[in-house]
Amino acid sequence: MSQRSLTEAEATKYAERYILYGDQTRALRAAFPDSKAKPETLNQQAVHAHKQPKVCQRVDELHALLKKQSEDDFQLSVSDIKKKLLLAADAG
């Protein structure tokens, strides 16, 4: 992968792996496993890729989605616990 703008599909692929791994170079290596670039070159390409607007936007979208899912899961857990406590209080 050279230092060029990523396509939408490539940006999404990289962003998903960045969210998964939290590391730019590892994300780029996972998104483009056929790359024969040296580690220092791959690191430079990862920094370049991460600065692209498409990538930044997709990373932000994925962060927001994960945050919402986490909040929804937490609310579900809290409401489940409240229900169980109410049932226990009514039974006891």
CORZINOR-V373647 format. One record per helix or strand of 2 or more residues. SS is the DSSP state (@ for helix, = for strand). FROM is the first residue (numbers start at 1). LEN is the number of residues. Records with the same first field share a line. If there is no record, write none. Layout:
SS=FROM-LEN ; FROM-LEN
//
This chain:
@=8-14 ; 24-8 ; 39-12 ; 53-39
//
